[in-house]
Amino acid sequence: MAMTIQEAMDLAVQVAKRTMREGIGGPFGAAVLTANHELVCVASNTVLRDHDPTAHSEINAIRSAGKKLGTHDLSGCILVTTCYPCPMCLSAALWANIATIVYGCTAKDAAAIGFRDDFILRYLVDPKNDPELVKIVQSDPEKGLALFREYHESRREMY
């Protein structure tokens, strides 16, 4: 059954409210719809329960949608989320080929209550903004390149 974006947002808010109140995660929810506005799934943030910093509502929804639809390619799907996606979630949506994201609150709204996506955004724009944030060092590139060559030569699917 098709639903409106507002109905999908309402579902995302409902699941976020429930799991937030249960102490499972933060105040975030997300839904994935098909291009025809059929509900694929709805998910919430489960970072606290899962002890997993990647268990954001959008990531959980993308994972669930991929499993339900049997594909890693969510082209044509719509991600409806209660807040503008953090850099990780936005990247996941891009990797999943989701071309439409509808959000409620802004990153600034989330920052106002203590969520801090801004430091990641600053770093991604220019690592010199915060050189002590993370140390990234290359080691043994030939080992990884051997894996790349084998995968490329096998003519497996690129994604």
N, C-alpha and C positions, 0 to 999 in steps of 0.2 A: 504494500500500500504506500503510495506516495505521500510525502509530508513536506511542509514548508520549512524553510530555513529556520524560522522562528520556533516551530515545533521541535526541530532537532536541537536548537539551542536550549529550549526548555528541558529536554531530556538530559542534555549535558549538565545543565545546572542542577537538576534533581539528583543525578548520580554523584556529582561533586559534593553537593550538600550532605548527602547520606554518608559518603566515605570520609569526608572531612570531619563530620560529627563523631564518627566511629574511631577517629584517630589514625586512619589508614593512610591519609595523604593530605596535601594542601587543597586549597579551594579552586581546583581546576577540573574541568570536564571537557570531553570532546566526543563528537559523533562523526561517522563517515557515512555519506550518502552516495548513491550511484548518480550518474548524470541525469537519471529520470527521477531523482529525489526519493528513491527507495532507501530505507534505513538498512545499512550494512551492519553497523555496530555502534555502541556507545560505551565510553570508558571514562575512568577517572584517574587522578593522580594516586599512585600507590607507593610512593617513595618510602614512607615511614614503615608501612607494613612489610614491604619486600626488602627493606634495607638496600635499595637499588636507586642510585641517583639518576638513572636513566628512565625510571618508571613514571614519566610524565604522562598526563592524560593523552596527549597527541601521539606519543610513541606507543602507548598501550592500545590506542584505537587503530593506529596503522598496523601494528602487529596482528591484532584481532581481525581486521579487515582482510589482510593478506591471507591469513589462515582460512577464513570463511569463504573467500572468493577463490582460493587455490592459486594465488599468483602474487608475485612481488611487484607487479606493475599495476598500480591503481590509477592509471590514466582515465580521465573522465570523472573520477570520483571527486567529491567535495568534502573538505575537512571543515567542520564547524566546531569552533573552540571558544571557551569562555574567556580566553585571554590571548592577546597577540602571542604567537609562538616564540619561545626562546630560540636562540641560534641552533641548538641541537634539534629541536622539534621542527624548525623550519627546514633544516638540512634533511631530516628524515622525510619530510613531505616532498621535498625536491627529488630525493633519491627514489621515492615511490611514484614519481611522475604525477603527483597531485597538482593540478594547475589552478585550482580555486580554493582559497582559504577564507572563511568568514569568521571573524573574531568579535568578541564582546569588549572586554576591557583592554586598555593599552598597557604596554610595558611600563609606562610611567605610573599607571594605576597600581600595578603590582609592586613597583619600587616603593611606592608610598606606604605600603604595609610591611616592607622589609625584604621582598624578593629582589635579587640583585643580578639581573641579566646584563646590566649595563657594562660591568667589568669585562665580560666575555666579548661583547660587541666591540668595546674599545680595543681589546687585544686583537681581535680578528681584523679590524681595520688597519692597525699598525702595532705589531708586537713590541715596538719600542715604547709604546704608551705605558707598558707595565712589564719590563724585561724580567722581573723576578717572579712573575706569576707561574710560569712553567719552564722547566729546562728541557729542551728538545735537542737530542744528540744523535747523530747518525752513527751506526755501527754495522759492519759486515753487509754492505749493500749487495754483494754478489749472491748471498744466500737467498735474499728476497727476489733478486733478478732471476735466479734459476727457477723459482716458483712461477714467476711471471712468464718466462719462456715456455715452460711446460704447459701452462694454461692456454697461452696464445696458440701454441702448436696443436693443441687438442681441438681447437676450433669450437670451444664451448661458448655458450651464450654470454654475451656482454650485457651488462646492466649498469 
